[in-house]
Amino acid sequence: MGPLNDKTIIVTGASSGFGEAIAIACAAEGARVSLVARRVAALERVAADIRATGGLALVCPADVSDDDQVYAAVEKTREAFGSIDILVNNAGVNIPQRSIEETEPEQWRKLLEVNLTSAFVFTRAVLPAMKARGDGLIINIASRAAMVPNLRAGVAYSTSKIGMEALNDIINLEGNAVGVRACIVNPGAGNTPIMDLRPVHISHEERMKMIQSEDIAATVVYLAKLPKRVNVNLISMLPTQR
Ligand SMILES: NC(=O)c1ccc[n+]([C@@H]2O[C@H](COP(=O)([O-])OP(=O)(O)OC[C@H]3O[C@@H](n4cnc5c(N)ncnc54)[C@H](OP(=O)(O)O)[C@@H]3O)[C@@H](O)[C@H]2O)c1
């Protein structure tokens, strides 16, 4: 039992990094969490951790760039846990190629499908029921690159995250009047496996100064606990020392 014990939450990209920490933290507050990602063994490990402390977790393996798998994951969650209260669009990737010339069009398309189109399709799958119920929260984990496109994040990644900002605004424009809220969370550098793809090696010391997964998880729990009359629509987070 906890403050989120009446909530069902879908977390995409729950097999590592921010998503794993978000799922564990929400479950610790009593939420029923649906874990979405491709790596089944990693999802099973996260689910086992949650269940070991008395939490409720559902493993929903899916490639978020496949619309059918997205709809199937949402349906599986509804069947197991009932209506979906909160969607956390967190799944995301970057590629080692960061410049326009290095990035192949096919890499660009794939990255936008995973980072941006998946968030649109997940939103599309949960929004009608949220609107009908007059309640729902969609949290979009984007990036500092959504606010300040930059060469370090690269062209495809920056573009995908700016797209999430537009999606977040449109969810609020369409949904606020009927009780649906959206918040975009824009972290700066975070100490997760995605950093392994940076073209330049990052030292342990540098990683420790970065935002940690538990910081993002605490932010999502804070948003999830707010009363539905409050719409925090943007959170920007930077490492203090950078
Ligand atoms: N770390 C940072 O510095 C930072 C900063 C700002 C924003 N972010 C954003 O935070 C989010 C989480 O990233 P992270 O840093 O926690 O990195 P991460 O540990 O690499 O996590 C990425 C997650 O996305 C999932 N994923 C990737 N492609 C997928 C696909 N096609 N279908 C389903 N799931 C997929 C991965 O699961 P599978 O591989 O199992 O599918 C994994 O769970 C991303 O959107 C990232 O852009 C990260």
The ligand as an SDF file (V2000), in Angstrom:
LIG
                    3D

 48 52  0  0  0  0  0  0  0  0999 V2000
   21.0500    9.1990  -19.9370 N   0  0  0  0  0  0  0  0  0  0  0  0
   20.9740   10.4380  -20.4140 C   0  0  0  0  0  0  0  0  0  0  0  0
   21.9370   11.1940  -20.4290 O   0  0  0  0  0  0  0  0  0  0  0  0
   19.6600   10.9720  -20.8920 C   0  0  0  0  0  0  0  0  0  0  0  0
   19.4860   12.3490  -20.8880 C   0  0  0  0  0  0  0  0  0  0  0  0
   18.2810   12.8620  -21.3470 C   0  0  0  0  0  0  0  0  0  0  0  0
   17.3030   12.0130  -21.7810 C   0  0  0  0  0  0  0  0  0  0  0  0
   17.4950   10.6610  -21.7800 N   0  0  0  0  0  0  0  0  0  0  0  0
   16.4240    9.8110  -22.2660 C   0  0  0  0  0  0  0  0  0  0  0  0
   16.0000    8.9540  -21.2390 O   0  0  0  0  0  0  0  0  0  0  0  0
   15.4050    7.8000  -21.8150 C   0  0  0  0  0  0  0  0  0  0  0  0
   15.9700    6.5550  -21.1540 C   0  0  0  0  0  0  0  0  0  0  0  0
   17.3340    6.4390  -21.5180 O   0  0  0  0  0  0  0  0  0  0  0  0
   18.4580    5.9100  -20.5250 P   0  0  0  0  0  0  0  0  0  0  0  0
   19.4280    6.9940  -20.3760 O   0  0  0  0  0  0  0  0  0  0  0  0
   17.8470    5.3070  -19.3200 O   0  0  0  0  0  0  0  0  0  0  0  0
   19.1820    4.8110  -21.4510 O   0  0  0  0  0  0  0  0  0  0  0  0
   19.1250    3.2240  -21.4760 P   0  0  0  0  0  0  0  0  0  0  0  0
   19.5340    2.6680  -20.1610 O   0  0  0  0  0  0  0  0  0  0  0  0
   19.9000    2.8500  -22.6920 O   0  0  0  0  0  0  0  0  0  0  0  0
   17.5780    2.8830  -21.6650 O   0  0  0  0  0  0  0  0  0  0  0  0
   16.9260    2.9180  -22.8950 C   0  0  0  0  0  0  0  0  0  0  0  0
   15.6730    2.0810  -22.7740 C   0  0  0  0  0  0  0  0  0  0  0  0
   14.9330    2.1820  -23.9990 O   0  0  0  0  0  0  0  0  0  0  0  0
   14.5720    0.8700  -24.4080 C   0  0  0  0  0  0  0  0  0  0  0  0
   14.4550    0.7830  -25.8550 N   0  0  0  0  0  0  0  0  0  0  0  0
   15.3420    1.1930  -26.7830 C   0  0  0  0  0  0  0  0  0  0  0  0
   14.8920    0.8840  -28.0060 N   0  0  0  0  0  0  0  0  0  0  0  0
   13.7030    0.2590  -27.8390 C   0  0  0  0  0  0  0  0  0  0  0  0
   12.7610   -0.3110  -28.7330 C   0  0  0  0  0  0  0  0  0  0  0  0
   12.9300   -0.2930  -30.0680 N   0  0  0  0  0  0  0  0  0  0  0  0
   11.6440   -0.8780  -28.2120 N   0  0  0  0  0  0  0  0  0  0  0  0
   11.4590   -0.9110  -26.8720 C   0  0  0  0  0  0  0  0  0  0  0  0
   12.3000   -0.3660  -25.9840 N   0  0  0  0  0  0  0  0  0  0  0  0
   13.4170    0.2010  -26.4670 C   0  0  0  0  0  0  0  0  0  0  0  0
   15.7040   -0.0260  -23.9030 C   0  0  0  0  0  0  0  0  0  0  0  0
   15.2310   -1.3580  -23.7460 O   0  0  0  0  0  0  0  0  0  0  0  0
   15.5850   -2.6070  -24.6850 P   0  0  0  0  0  0  0  0  0  0  0  0
   16.9670   -2.4160  -25.1980 O   0  0  0  0  0  0  0  0  0  0  0  0
   15.4180   -3.7720  -23.7580 O   0  0  0  0  0  0  0  0  0  0  0  0
   14.5450   -2.5980  -25.7510 O   0  0  0  0  0  0  0  0  0  0  0  0
   15.9920    0.6020  -22.5500 C   0  0  0  0  0  0  0  0  0  0  0  0
   15.1140    0.0860  -21.5770 O   0  0  0  0  0  0  0  0  0  0  0  0
   15.6870    7.8680  -23.3150 C   0  0  0  0  0  0  0  0  0  0  0  0
   14.5390    8.3460  -23.9780 O   0  0  0  0  0  0  0  0  0  0  0  0
   16.8030    8.8850  -23.4010 C   0  0  0  0  0  0  0  0  0  0  0  0
   16.8120    9.5530  -24.6340 O   0  0  0  0  0  0  0  0  0  0  0  0
   18.6690   10.1230  -21.3350 C   0  0  0  0  0  0  0  0  0  0  0  0
  1  2  1  0
  2  3  2  0
  2  4  1  0
  4  5  1  0
  4 48  2  0
  5  6  2  0
  6  7  1  0
  7  8  2  0
  8  9  1  0
  8 48  1  0
  9 10  1  0
  9 46  1  0
 10 11  1  0
 11 12  1  0
 11 44  1  0
 12 13  1  0
 13 14  1  0
 14 15  2  0
 14 16  1  0
 14 17  1  0
 17 18  1  0
 18 19  2  0
 18 20  1  0
 18 21  1  0
 21 22  1  0
 22 23  1  0
 23 24  1  0
 23 42  1  0
 24 25  1  0
 25 26  1  0
 25 36  1  0
 26 27  1  0
 26 35  1  0
 27 28  2  0
 28 29  1  0
 29 30  1  0
 29 35  2  0
 30 31  1  0
 30 32  2  0
 32 33  1  0
 33 34  2  0
 34 35  1  0
 36 37  1  0
 36 42  1  0
 37 38  1  0
 38 39  2  0
 38 40  1  0
 38 41  1  0
 42 43  1  0
 44 45  1  0
 44 46  1  0
 46 47  1  0
M  CHG  2   8   1  16  -1
M  END
$$$$
